[in-house]
Amino acid sequence: MKHTRTLIAATLALTLASCGQQPTAPVAALPTPGADSQAEVIPGAYLVGFKQDALSAQNLTEQAAVQAQAITAAGGVMTSQWAEISAAAVKLDASALAKLQGNPMVEYVEPDLIRHALGFKSGVTDAAASRPALSSQGLSAQALYTASGETTWGDNALRVPELQAKNYKGAGVAVCIGDTGIDGNHPEFQRRIKAFKNFTGELNRDNPYQLNDVSHHGTHVAGTVFAQYGSGTGASGLQSGMDANGVGGVATGANLYIARVLGDTGSGSSSGIINGVNWCAAQLKSQGGAEDKVVISLSLGGGRASKTEQRAYTTVWQKGALTIAATGNDGAAVSYPAAYTEVVGIGAVDSNLAKADFSNFGTQVDLVGPGVDVISSVPLGQGTRALASGGGVNFSDVQAADLTGKGTVNGTIVAGGGTNNEFCGVGARNSALSGNIALISRGTCSFEEKVANAVGSGATAVMIYNNAAGSLGMSLTNQYNVPVVGLLQADGQALLGKLPTTGSVTVGAADYESYNGTSMATPHVSAAAAVVWAAKPTLTNTQLLNLLTNTAKDLGTAGKDNNFGYGLVDPYKAITGL
């Protein structure tokens, strides 16, 4: 969003209490982002926008009644109604669709679209170098941010330790997260969720302290915002190298609200998301709620625009809330809702402040946040934790592949074989691996090919070591029933020199995971906005956004650009000027 854009409609002063926002039906067989645009449509579900001046002489209740009557008369079934924006979600057959399109009160009828979570478990899918050099983005080498104790690298990039030291924690500001839900039992949240509501229509997903975050995305996002210092789950649930207390969030004093707008598959409907966003805005005191300030955080999106969504986000902005959304992970044009007027679009950077290769770009990028290898909470026991040893050494940095099997394997470690120990070639086999642990180098073929060859040869576990500096998280295509882990380059090469030797591989449950995505960048910025707003409570949403963009750390081309927007959000500078 560029906050100087013209608003598309005047604020309506009244709310319609009599027309509730009913949850929409669950969405089945949802496609992944980037699929054909027609697959982003929910069959038979539409959003109807009425001409906003057609019934201007009537109050909202009267307008809503007339519009509802028009839908019923056409043969449609209304599932949600938003009187403030003269729109509704409906179910229509072909006949009802044609009748509504011909109604002179109707401005448009558009599909109810599918939106997706925009984060994914950290890992790479091929054998190439993991990320482009900084020079390829026109950047010089910059300071590398790292984790320290409970402080993640993202916390350090946003100067959270300095904020915490001065008690800038977001107290008194609400952060309302629209996502896949939350595991409210995770110790990082200390059962301090202010409110939770399910807008997906899925059954048995209405309690934050019972199963609701099946995809794990929402719990991860919420941890970045709100994870409490000193509240982790201890050694049994941690990833390698983590502090015993887990991680700390950016806005640990904020009031946390959760709108479950994405379902078990990680996807949801435009209509459901609008309902959730409206619920978030309804927490404002000016709307009858208890909150002075509300930041709405949306780590979700899709490729098609919606006139109804734009109306909704404009009205939420006019009420005084600040909506912040992920720009998308296609390395292409900015997704919706981030591309809308009155929505702040957030891109992702890595720990060198280089643009993440997946982060979408365009004029609608306003700010960036940490979005690569971001560690945060996931539902208890639903993450994966890896350990490995060999030649008498316990390795310090071991990453579980995303579709690995679980369990512990002890035994003899055997080299995979082939050129540079890369074990490439579809269908390649090595009988020496049968009943043993395979040690393979990252290289010229995919991880999938290496793992398939090893498992096909009878390996009981697979270790793949990096061919460059840094951790090796891996994304696979198929699920495997043996443990598959990634090692540092130095550890793998040293182990190769000790063969034959024995070792072990363990993949078990964890309460934390590292994810990538503009979904991970968005809660960093949302929480930063809450911290600044709490410190400067007289600011309007417009003034707050101006302050955040004016104090951001400029990256890339001088000034605002299509990759970084105004740059990395800097809440400490926004508050102190330093």
TIKEMI-321934 format. One line per 5 residues: number of its first residue (from 1); their letters; for each residue x, y, z of C-alpha. Coordinates in steps of 0.5 Angstrom, whole numbers, always signed. Layout:
NUM = a = X,Y,Z; ...
***
This chain:
1 = mkhtr = +0,+0,+0; +2,+7,-1; -1,+11,+4; -2,+17,+0; -7,+14,-5
6 = tliaa = -14,+16,-5; -19,+12,-1; -24,+9,-6; -30,+11,-1; -33,+15,+4
11 = tlalt = -33,+12,+11; -40,+9,+13; -41,+11,+20; -46,+6,+22; -45,-2,+23
16 = lascg = -51,-7,+22; -52,-11,+28; -58,-15,+25; -54,-18,+19; -49,-22,+22
21 = qqpta = -42,-25,+19; -44,-32,+18; -38,-37,+17; -38,-39,+10; -37,-47,+8
26 = pvaal = -31,-50,+8; -27,-50,+2; -25,-57,-1; -19,-60,-5; -15,-53,-5
31 = ptpga = -10,-52,-10; -3,-49,-9; -1,-42,-10; +1,-41,-17; -4,-46,-20
36 = dsqae = -9,-44,-26; -13,-38,-24; -19,-41,-25; -17,-46,-20; -17,-40,-15
41 = vipga = -25,-40,-16; -30,-43,-11; -35,-46,-15; -42,-43,-15; -39,-38,-10
46 = ylvgf = -40,-31,-11; -39,-24,-8; -44,-19,-10; -43,-11,-10; -49,-7,-10
51 = kqdal = -48,+0,-13; -46,+4,-7; -50,+10,-8; -56,+7,-11; -60,+7,-4
56 = saqnl = -56,+13,-1; -63,+16,+2; -64,+9,+6; -60,+7,+13; -56,+1,+13
61 = teqaa = -61,-3,+15; -66,-1,+10; -61,-2,+5; -59,-9,+7; -66,-11,+7
66 = vqaqa = -67,-9,+0; -60,-12,-2; -62,-19,+1; -69,-19,-2; -65,-18,-9
71 = itaag = -61,-24,-8; -67,-28,-6; -71,-26,-11; -66,-28,-16; -65,-35,-13
76 = gvmts = -59,-34,-9; -57,-36,-2; -54,-31,+2; -48,-33,+6; -45,-27,+9
81 = qwaei = -47,-20,+8; -43,-13,+9; -48,-7,+9; -42,-2,+10; -39,-4,+4
86 = saaav = -46,-6,+0; -44,-13,-1; -45,-20,+0; -43,-27,-1; -48,-31,-4
91 = kldas = -49,-38,-7; -51,-38,-14; -53,-43,-20; -53,-40,-27; -60,-38,-27
96 = alakl = -59,-34,-21; -52,-31,-23; -55,-28,-30; -61,-25,-26; -57,-21,-21
101 = qgnpm = -52,-19,-26; -58,-16,-30; -60,-12,-24; -59,-5,-24; -58,-4,-17
106 = veyve = -52,-9,-18; -45,-6,-20; -41,-13,-20; -42,-20,-19; -35,-24,-18
111 = pdlir = -32,-30,-16; -31,-32,-8; -23,-33,-9; -19,-38,-5; -13,-35,-1
116 = halgf = -7,-39,+1; -2,-39,+7; +5,-36,+4; +10,-39,+9; +13,-46,+8
121 = ksgvt = +19,-50,+12; +26,-48,+11; +29,-52,+6; +32,-52,-2; +29,-57,-7
126 = daaas = +35,-57,-12; +43,-58,-12; +45,-51,-14; +48,-46,-9; +42,-44,-4
131 = rpals = +42,-37,-5; +44,-32,-10; +50,-27,-8; +49,-21,-6; +52,-17,-12
136 = sqgls = +47,-20,-16; +42,-16,-13; +47,-10,-13; +48,-10,-6; +55,-10,-2
141 = aqaly = +57,-15,+3; +53,-13,+10; +53,-15,+17; +50,-22,+18; +45,-22,+23
146 = tasge = +45,-28,+28; +41,-31,+34; +43,-31,+41; +39,-34,+46; +32,-33,+45
151 = ttwgd = +33,-27,+41; +32,-30,+34; +36,-27,+28; +30,-23,+26; +29,-20,+33
156 = nalrv = +36,-18,+32; +35,-15,+25; +29,-11,+28; +33,-9,+35; +28,-12,+39
161 = pelqa = +33,-13,+45; +34,-5,+45; +26,-5,+45; +26,-10,+51; +31,-6,+55
166 = knykg = +27,+0,+55; +20,-4,+56; +18,-2,+49; +14,-9,+48; +7,-7,+45
171 = agvav = +3,-6,+51; -4,-4,+50; -4,-5,+42; -8,-11,+39; -5,-15,+34
176 = cigdt = -10,-19,+30; -7,-25,+26; -11,-28,+20; -9,-35,+19; -9,-42,+20
181 = gidgn = -11,-42,+28; -6,-43,+34; -4,-48,+39; -6,-44,+45; -3,-49,+49
186 = hpefq = +4,-48,+47; +8,-45,+53; +11,-39,+49; +4,-36,+49; +2,-37,+56
191 = rrika = -5,-38,+55; -6,-31,+54; -10,-31,+47; -15,-25,+48; -20,-28,+43
196 = fknft = -20,-33,+38; -26,-34,+32; -26,-39,+27; -29,-36,+20; -27,-42,+16
201 = gelnr = -34,-46,+17; -30,-53,+19; -32,-56,+25; -29,-58,+31; -24,-52,+30
206 = dnpyq = -27,-47,+35; -22,-47,+41; -15,-44,+41; -14,-50,+46; -16,-55,+42
211 = lndvs = -14,-58,+35; -15,-52,+30; -8,-51,+27; -7,-57,+23; -3,-54,+18
216 = hhgth = +2,-51,+23; +3,-44,+20; -1,-40,+24; +2,-42,+31; +9,-40,+27
221 = vagtv = +7,-33,+25; +4,-32,+32; +10,-34,+35; +14,-29,+32; +9,-23,+34
226 = faqyg = +8,-26,+41; +13,-31,+44; +14,-30,+51; +21,-30,+54; +23,-35,+59
231 = sgtga = +17,-39,+56; +20,-45,+52; +19,-52,+52; +26,-55,+54; +31,-59,+51
236 = sglqs = +26,-65,+48; +22,-60,+44; +28,-56,+41; +32,-55,+35; +39,-56,+35
241 = gmdan = +43,-50,+38; +36,-47,+41; +36,-44,+48; +33,-48,+53; +27,-42,+53
246 = gvggv = +25,-43,+46; +25,-36,+42; +22,-29,+44; +17,-25,+40; +18,-18,+37
251 = atgan = +11,-15,+41; +11,-19,+47; +6,-14,+51; +1,-14,+45; -6,-16,+46
256 = lyiar = -6,-22,+41; -13,-24,+37; -13,-30,+33; -18,-30,+27; -18,-37,+24
261 = vlgdt = -19,-35,+16; -15,-41,+13; -17,-48,+14; -14,-55,+15; -11,-54,+8
266 = gsgss = -8,-48,+9; -13,-44,+5; -19,-40,+5; -24,-36,+2; -24,-29,+1
271 = sgiin = -31,-28,+4; -28,-32,+10; -22,-27,+10; -27,-21,+10; -31,-24,+16
276 = gvnwc = -24,-25,+20; -22,-18,+18; -28,-15,+20; -28,-18,+27; -21,-16,+28
281 = aaqlk = -23,-8,+26; -29,-9,+31; -24,-10,+37; -23,-2,+36; -27,+2,+42
286 = sqgga = -30,+6,+36; -33,+0,+33; -36,-3,+40; -29,-7,+42; -24,-6,+48
291 = edkvv = -18,-4,+44; -15,+3,+42; -11,+1,+37; -11,-6,+32; -6,-8,+27
296 = islsl = -9,-14,+23; -3,-19,+20; -5,-23,+14; +1,-28,+12; -4,-30,+6
301 = gggra = -5,-28,-1; -7,-30,-8; -6,-28,-15; -13,-25,-17; -16,-18,-15
306 = skteq = -23,-17,-12; -27,-11,-12; -30,-13,-5; -24,-14,-2; -22,-8,-4
311 = raytt = -28,-4,-1; -27,-8,+5; -20,-6,+7; -21,+1,+5; -27,+1,+10
316 = vwqkg = -22,-2,+15; -17,+3,+14; -22,+8,+15; -24,+6,+22; -17,+7,+24
321 = altia = -14,+0,+24; -7,-2,+20; -8,-8,+16; -1,-11,+14; +0,-17,+9
326 = atgnd = +5,-21,+5; +7,-20,-2; +7,-27,-4; +13,-32,-5; +12,-33,-13
331 = gaavs = +18,-28,-15; +13,-25,-19; +8,-19,-18; +5,-17,-11; -1,-22,-9
336 = ypaay = -7,-20,-6; -9,-17,-1; -2,-14,+0; -3,-10,-7; -9,-7,-5
341 = tevvg = -10,+1,-3; -10,+1,+4; -6,-5,+5; +1,-5,+7; +5,-10,+3
346 = igavd = +11,-14,+6; +17,-17,+2; +22,-22,+5; +30,-21,+6; +35,-26,+9
351 = snlak = +40,-25,+15; +44,-21,+10; +39,-16,+8; +39,-19,+1; +32,-20,-2
356 = adfsn = +29,-27,-1; +29,-30,-8; +22,-32,-7; +19,-25,-5; +15,-22,-10
361 = fgtqv = +16,-15,-12; +13,-9,-15; +11,-2,-13; +6,-5,-8; +12,-7,-3
366 = dlvgp = +12,-2,+2; +17,-5,+7; +21,-12,+8; +22,-16,+14; +26,-22,+16
371 = gvdvi = +23,-28,+12; +28,-33,+11; +30,-39,+16; +26,-36,+21; +25,-40,+27
376 = ssvpl = +19,-40,+31; +13,-44,+35; +9,-50,+32; +4,-54,+35; +7,-58,+40
381 = gqgtr = +10,-64,+38; +8,-63,+31; +15,-60,+28; +21,-65,+27; +28,-65,+31
386 = alasg = +34,-68,+28; +41,-71,+31; +46,-74,+28; +53,-77,+30; +59,-80,+27
391 = ggvnf = +66,-82,+28; +65,-80,+35; +63,-73,+34; +56,-71,+35; +54,-66,+30
396 = sdvqa = +52,-59,+32; +48,-57,+26; +43,-62,+24; +37,-61,+20; +31,-66,+18
401 = adltg = +28,-66,+11; +21,-64,+11; +18,-71,+9; +23,-75,+13; +21,-81,+17
406 = kgtvn = +22,-81,+24; +26,-85,+29; +33,-87,+31; +38,-91,+27; +45,-93,+29
411 = gtiva = +50,-97,+25; +55,-97,+20; +56,-90,+16; +58,-92,+8; +59,-87,+3
416 = gggtn = +54,-86,-3; +59,-87,-8; +59,-84,-15; +63,-77,-17; +64,-73,-11
421 = nefcg = +60,-78,-7; +54,-74,-10; +50,-81,-12; +47,-78,-18; +43,-82,-23
426 = vgarn = +36,-84,-23; +36,-91,-21; +43,-91,-19; +44,-97,-13; +50,-99,-9
431 = salsg = +49,-105,-5; +54,-103,+0; +49,-98,+3; +44,-104,+5; +42,-104,+12
436 = niali = +47,-98,+13; +47,-91,+14; +48,-87,+7; +53,-81,+7; +52,-77,+1
441 = srgtc = +54,-70,-2; +50,-65,-4; +51,-63,-12; +49,-64,-19; +43,-68,-18
446 = sfeek = +37,-66,-13; +36,-69,-6; +30,-73,-8; +34,-77,-13; +40,-78,-8
451 = vanav = +35,-80,-3; +31,-85,-7; +37,-88,-10; +40,-89,-2; +33,-92,+0
456 = gsgat = +32,-96,-6; +39,-99,-4; +37,-101,+2; +40,-95,+7; +37,-95,+14
461 = avmiy = +38,-87,+14; +41,-82,+10; +46,-76,+11; +47,-71,+6; +52,-66,+7
466 = nnaag = +52,-59,+4; +57,-57,-1; +57,-49,+1; +57,-46,+8; +51,-46,+12
471 = slgms = +46,-50,+15; +42,-55,+10; +35,-56,+10; +32,-60,+5; +25,-60,+1
476 = ltnqy = +23,-67,-2; +18,-69,-6; +16,-76,-3; +15,-78,+4; +20,-83,+6
481 = nvpvv = +20,-88,+12; +27,-87,+14; +31,-81,+17; +34,-76,+12; +38,-70,+15
486 = gllqa = +42,-65,+13; +49,-63,+15; +54,-58,+15; +59,-58,+9; +65,-59,+14
491 = dgqal = +62,-64,+18; +60,-68,+12; +67,-68,+9; +71,-69,+16; +66,-76,+17
496 = lgklp = +67,-78,+10; +75,-78,+11; +74,-83,+17; +70,-88,+14; +69,-94,+15
501 = ttgsv = +66,-92,+22; +59,-92,+26; +54,-87,+28; +47,-85,+29; +41,-81,+26
506 = tvgaa = +35,-79,+30; +29,-75,+27; +24,-74,+33; +18,-69,+35; +19,-62,+36
511 = dyesy = +16,-55,+38; +19,-51,+34; +21,-50,+26; +25,-46,+21; +20,-43,+16
516 = ngtsm = +21,-39,+10; +16,-34,+6; +13,-27,+6; +9,-30,+11; +15,-30,+16
521 = atphv = +17,-23,+14; +9,-20,+15; +9,-22,+23; +16,-18,+24; +13,-12,+21
526 = saaaa = +6,-13,+24; +9,-13,+31; +14,-8,+30; +8,-3,+28; +5,-5,+35
531 = vvwaa = +11,-4,+39; +11,+3,+35; +4,+5,+36; +4,+3,+43; +10,+8,+44
536 = kptlt = +6,+13,+40; -1,+12,+42; -3,+19,+39; -1,+17,+32; -7,+15,+27
541 = ntqll = -6,+9,+22; -4,+14,+17; +1,+18,+21; +4,+11,+24; +5,+8,+17
546 = nlltn = +9,+15,+15; +13,+14,+21; +15,+7,+19; +17,+8,+12; +21,+14,+14
551 = takdl = +25,+11,+19; +26,+4,+15; +33,+2,+14; +34,+3,+6; +36,-3,+2
556 = gtagk = +38,-4,-5; +37,+2,-10; +37,+9,-6; +30,+11,-4; +23,+7,-5
561 = dnnfg = +24,+1,-10; +20,-5,-12; +24,-10,-8; +25,-7,-1; +20,-2,-1
566 = yglvd = +22,+3,+4; +27,-2,+7; +27,-6,+13; +22,-4,+19; +26,-1,+24
571 = pykai = +22,+0,+30; +27,+3,+35; +29,+8,+30; +21,+10,+29; +21,+11,+37
576 = tgl = +27,+14,+39; +30,+17,+32; +36,+13,+33
***
